[in-house]
Amino acid sequence: MVLRRRTFFYMLGVAGFLLAAWSNVDARASGIAQDAPRSLPSASPSRPDTATSRHRKFNKASALKISQAAIGRTLTGYTFHDRRGRLVKLSDFRGKPLIISLIYTSCFHICPTTTRNLAHAVGVARSAVGKDAFNVITIGFDTLQDTPERMRGFARQQGVSYETNWAFLSANKSTIARLAADLGFFFTPSSKGFDHLIQATVVNANGKIYRQIYGMNFNPGLLTETMKELVFGLVPKSLSLSSLVNRARLYCTHYDPSTGTYQFDYGMLFAMGLGAFVLTGMGIFLVRFLRYS
């Protein structure tokens, strides 16, 4: 009887260790990179004036504040033209997370470099969550210049013409003004073209702004972890095979700096399987122990 009690407490200790290890894996898989802080939620849903009609002077701190205030808004009622001139509604992209990037095609350096770096980050994220897991749209905000033809040429010049689930869109002045206000994207004319905050807006599957990512060359891991949250972070509605595969991809991918992509970690999968096996065995043992004691 003493031996059984010792075995019982030993198995409880092993169970506690495995549960702690599982919690650590969960936190590591779904958390944000340490060098990329989370965007703060907005306390005010108001939409400040981001249009260029008054040629307001660009101030980075004010632009950042406007951008952060947009988090939590739902985007509705927008229509664009794609690079072939066809009508596209923003609601067409509902059902999957969406990345929105605003550029102007006459930009010589910043917008092209930002788009190429975004393409790299998108590729890294897709290697972790799946190539069809989210959409990307690039919108030209210079309505006089950014026609469908110019957007088509811009996509070709940046090497992303044939990227799947990536649209390049144009719109009229009123649409861009309203969209910029909703996105918290401040831009104003300058001697060099336009001054604006470099941001990529991440929208969830329901059309609500989830996060702002800043910088011309941001850490791709930030976008990947954000997409992991949106694609895998929800409780699955059913225990289907696809949902189980998605959960495994969430917990069992890691960033490989040598290739610049996320790789599937089979060692972590083996550890999770071993833990499940041990916990199952412990459950059987405890049932038998309690029954015969």
C-alpha positions as CSV (number, residue, x, y, z in Angstrom):
1,M,0.0,0.0,0.0
2,V,2.9,2.4,0.8
3,L,4.5,1.6,-2.5
4,R,1.3,2.4,-4.3
5,R,1.0,5.8,-2.5
6,R,4.6,6.6,-3.4
7,T,3.9,5.7,-7.0
8,F,0.7,7.8,-6.9
9,F,2.5,11.0,-5.7
10,Y,5.4,10.4,-8.2
11,M,2.9,10.2,-11.1
12,L,1.3,13.4,-9.8
13,G,4.7,15.2,-9.9
14,V,5.3,14.0,-13.5
15,A,1.8,15.3,-14.5
16,G,2.5,18.7,-13.0
17,F,5.8,18.9,-14.9
18,L,4.2,18.0,-18.2
19,L,1.4,20.5,-17.7
20,A,3.9,23.2,-17.0
21,A,5.9,22.3,-20.1
22,W,2.7,22.4,-22.2
23,S,1.8,25.8,-20.9
24,N,5.3,27.1,-21.8
25,V,5.0,25.7,-25.3
26,D,1.5,27.3,-25.7
27,A,2.8,30.7,-24.5
28,R,5.8,30.6,-26.8
29,A,3.8,29.6,-29.8
30,S,1.1,32.2,-29.6
31,G,3.0,35.1,-28.1
32,I,4.4,38.2,-29.8
33,A,8.2,38.6,-30.5
34,Q,9.9,40.4,-27.6
35,D,11.4,43.0,-29.7
36,A,8.1,43.9,-31.3
37,P,5.6,45.2,-28.7
38,R,1.9,44.7,-29.1
39,S,-0.2,47.6,-30.4
40,L,-2.2,49.3,-27.7
41,P,-6.0,49.2,-28.1
42,S,-7.8,52.4,-28.8
43,A,-9.6,54.2,-26.0
44,S,-11.4,56.5,-28.5
45,P,-13.2,55.4,-31.7
46,S,-13.2,58.9,-33.1
47,R,-11.8,59.4,-36.6
48,P,-9.5,62.4,-36.8
49,D,-9.0,64.2,-40.1
50,T,-6.3,62.4,-42.1
51,A,-7.1,64.0,-45.4
52,T,-4.6,66.3,-47.2
53,S,-6.9,69.2,-48.1
54,R,-5.4,71.5,-45.5
55,H,-1.8,70.4,-46.1
56,R,-1.2,69.8,-42.4
57,K,2.4,69.5,-41.4
58,F,3.5,65.9,-40.8
59,N,4.3,65.1,-37.2
60,K,5.4,61.6,-36.4
61,A,4.1,61.5,-32.8
62,S,0.7,62.8,-33.9
63,A,0.5,60.4,-36.8
64,L,1.3,57.5,-34.6
65,K,-1.4,58.5,-32.1
66,I,-3.9,58.7,-35.0
67,S,-2.8,55.3,-36.2
68,Q,-3.2,53.6,-32.8
69,A,-6.6,55.1,-32.3
70,A,-7.9,53.2,-35.4
71,I,-7.4,49.8,-33.7
72,G,-10.8,48.2,-33.0
73,R,-12.7,49.9,-35.9
74,T,-14.6,47.8,-38.4
75,L,-14.1,48.6,-42.1
76,T,-17.2,48.6,-44.2
77,G,-18.6,50.0,-47.4
78,Y,-15.5,50.4,-49.6
79,T,-15.3,49.8,-53.4
80,F,-12.1,49.8,-55.4
81,H,-10.8,49.0,-58.9
82,D,-8.2,46.3,-59.3
83,R,-5.2,46.5,-61.7
84,R,-7.4,45.2,-64.5
85,G,-10.1,47.9,-63.9
86,R,-12.6,45.5,-62.3
87,L,-14.7,46.5,-59.3
88,V,-13.6,45.0,-56.0
89,K,-15.4,45.4,-52.7
90,L,-13.5,45.3,-49.4
91,S,-16.1,42.9,-48.1
92,D,-14.9,40.4,-50.7
93,F,-11.9,39.8,-48.4
94,R,-14.0,38.9,-45.4
95,G,-13.5,35.5,-43.9
96,K,-9.7,35.6,-43.7
97,P,-7.2,38.0,-42.0
98,L,-6.2,40.9,-44.3
99,I,-3.1,43.1,-44.5
100,I,-3.6,46.6,-45.9
101,S,-0.7,48.6,-47.2
102,L,-1.1,52.2,-48.6
103,I,1.5,53.5,-51.1
104,Y,1.8,56.0,-53.9
105,T,3.3,54.8,-57.2
106,S,5.4,57.9,-57.9
107,C,7.4,57.2,-54.7
108,F,11.0,56.6,-55.7
109,H,12.4,54.7,-52.8
110,I,10.3,54.3,-49.6
111,C,7.1,52.7,-51.0
112,P,8.9,50.3,-53.4
113,T,11.3,49.2,-50.6
114,T,8.4,48.9,-48.1
115,T,6.5,46.7,-50.6
116,R,9.4,44.4,-51.3
117,N,10.1,44.0,-47.6
118,L,6.4,43.4,-46.9
119,A,6.5,40.7,-49.6
120,H,9.4,39.0,-47.8
121,A,7.5,39.1,-44.4
122,V,4.3,37.8,-46.1
123,G,6.3,34.9,-47.5
124,V,7.7,34.1,-44.0
125,A,4.2,34.3,-42.5
126,R,2.7,32.0,-45.2
127,S,5.4,29.4,-44.6
128,A,4.1,29.2,-41.0
129,V,0.3,29.5,-41.4
130,G,-0.3,28.4,-45.0
131,K,-0.2,30.2,-48.3
132,D,-4.0,30.7,-48.5
133,A,-4.5,31.6,-44.8
134,F,-4.7,35.4,-45.3
135,N,-5.0,38.1,-48.0
136,V,-2.9,41.2,-48.8
137,I,-4.0,44.4,-50.5
138,T,-1.9,47.4,-51.6
139,I,-3.8,50.6,-52.3
140,G,-2.6,53.7,-54.0
141,F,-3.5,56.8,-52.1
142,D,-2.4,59.4,-54.7
143,T,-5.7,59.4,-56.6
144,L,-4.4,61.5,-59.5
145,Q,-1.6,59.2,-60.3
146,D,-2.4,55.7,-58.9
147,T,-4.6,54.4,-61.7
148,P,-5.1,50.7,-62.2
149,E,-2.5,50.8,-64.9
150,R,0.0,52.4,-62.6
151,M,-0.8,49.9,-59.8
152,R,-0.2,47.1,-62.3
153,G,3.2,48.5,-63.2
154,F,4.1,49.0,-59.6
155,A,3.3,45.4,-58.7
156,R,5.4,44.2,-61.6
157,Q,8.4,46.5,-60.7
158,Q,8.4,45.1,-57.1
159,G,8.3,41.5,-58.3
160,V,4.9,40.7,-56.8
161,S,2.7,40.6,-59.9
162,Y,2.1,36.9,-59.6
163,E,1.7,36.7,-55.8
164,T,-1.4,34.8,-54.9
165,N,-4.0,36.4,-52.6
166,W,-2.4,39.8,-53.1
167,A,-4.5,42.6,-54.8
168,F,-3.3,46.1,-56.0
169,L,-6.2,48.5,-55.9
170,S,-7.1,52.1,-56.9
171,A,-10.0,54.3,-55.7
172,N,-11.4,57.9,-56.0
173,K,-10.5,60.8,-53.7
174,S,-13.4,60.5,-51.4
175,T,-12.9,56.8,-50.9
176,I,-9.2,57.2,-50.1
177,A,-9.9,60.1,-47.7
178,R,-12.5,58.0,-45.8
179,L,-10.3,54.9,-45.8
180,A,-7.3,56.8,-44.6
181,A,-9.4,58.2,-41.7
182,D,-10.7,54.7,-40.8
183,L,-7.2,53.2,-41.0
184,G,-5.6,56.0,-39.0
185,F,-3.2,56.6,-42.0
186,F,-2.1,60.2,-42.0
187,F,-0.5,61.6,-45.2
188,T,0.2,65.1,-46.5
189,P,1.8,66.5,-49.6
190,S,5.5,67.6,-49.4
191,S,8.2,68.8,-51.7
192,K,9.3,65.1,-52.1
193,G,5.8,63.8,-52.9
194,F,4.0,62.8,-49.7
195,D,5.0,62.5,-46.0
196,H,3.2,59.6,-44.3
197,L,3.6,57.0,-41.6
198,I,4.9,53.7,-42.9
199,Q,2.3,51.2,-41.6
200,A,0.7,47.9,-42.5
201,T,-2.7,47.5,-41.0
202,V,-3.8,44.0,-40.0
203,V,-7.5,43.3,-40.1
204,N,-9.2,40.2,-38.7
205,A,-11.6,38.0,-40.6
206,N,-14.6,40.1,-39.5
207,G,-13.2,43.3,-40.9
208,K,-12.0,44.8,-37.6
209,I,-8.6,46.4,-37.3
210,Y,-6.5,44.2,-35.1
211,R,-3.0,45.6,-35.2
212,Q,-0.7,48.2,-36.8
213,I,2.8,47.2,-37.9
214,Y,5.3,50.0,-38.5
215,G,8.5,50.5,-40.4
216,M,9.9,50.0,-43.8
217,N,11.9,46.9,-42.8
218,F,10.1,45.4,-39.7
219,N,10.9,42.1,-38.2
220,P,9.0,39.4,-40.2
221,G,8.4,37.5,-37.0
222,L,6.0,40.2,-35.8
223,L,3.7,39.6,-38.8
224,T,4.0,35.9,-38.5
225,E,3.1,35.8,-34.8
226,T,0.2,38.2,-35.5
227,M,-1.1,35.9,-38.2
228,K,-0.7,32.9,-35.9
229,E,-3.0,34.6,-33.4
230,L,-5.6,35.3,-36.0
231,V,-5.4,32.1,-38.0
232,F,-4.8,29.6,-35.2
233,G,-5.7,31.5,-32.0
234,L,-9.4,30.9,-32.0
235,V,-11.0,27.8,-30.4
236,P,-12.0,25.5,-33.3
237,K,-15.7,25.0,-33.7
238,S,-15.2,21.3,-34.3
239,L,-12.5,18.7,-33.9
240,S,-12.1,18.2,-37.6
241,L,-8.9,17.0,-39.2
242,S,-8.1,20.4,-40.6
243,S,-8.5,22.1,-37.2
244,L,-6.2,19.5,-35.6
245,V,-3.6,20.1,-38.3
246,N,-3.9,23.8,-37.7
247,R,-3.3,23.5,-34.0
248,A,-0.3,21.3,-34.6
249,R,1.1,23.9,-37.0
250,L,0.6,26.6,-34.4
251,Y,2.5,24.8,-31.7
252,C,5.1,23.0,-33.8
253,T,6.6,25.8,-36.0
254,H,9.8,27.7,-35.2
255,Y,11.7,30.4,-37.0
256,D,14.9,29.3,-38.8
257,P,17.2,32.3,-39.2
258,S,19.4,30.5,-41.8
259,T,16.5,30.2,-44.3
260,G,14.4,33.1,-43.1
261,T,11.3,30.9,-42.9
262,Y,9.3,29.0,-40.3
263,Q,9.9,25.3,-40.2
264,F,7.9,22.4,-38.7
265,D,9.5,21.2,-35.5
266,Y,9.0,17.4,-35.4
267,G,10.9,17.2,-32.0
268,M,8.2,19.4,-30.4
269,L,5.5,17.2,-32.0
270,F,7.1,14.1,-30.6
271,A,7.3,15.7,-27.2
272,M,3.7,16.6,-27.3
273,G,2.7,13.1,-28.4
274,L,4.9,11.6,-25.6
275,G,3.3,13.9,-23.1
276,A,-0.2,12.9,-24.2
277,F,0.7,9.2,-24.0
278,V,2.1,9.6,-20.5
279,L,-0.9,11.6,-19.3
280,T,-3.2,8.9,-20.7
281,G,-1.3,6.2,-19.0
282,M,-1.4,8.1,-15.7
283,G,-5.1,8.5,-16.1
284,I,-5.6,4.8,-16.5
285,F,-3.3,4.1,-13.5
286,L,-5.1,6.6,-11.3
287,V,-8.5,5.0,-12.1
288,R,-7.2,1.6,-11.3
289,F,-5.5,2.8,-8.2
290,L,-8.6,4.5,-6.8
291,R,-10.7,1.5,-7.7
292,Y,-8.6,-1.1,-5.9
293,S,-7.6,1.1,-3.0
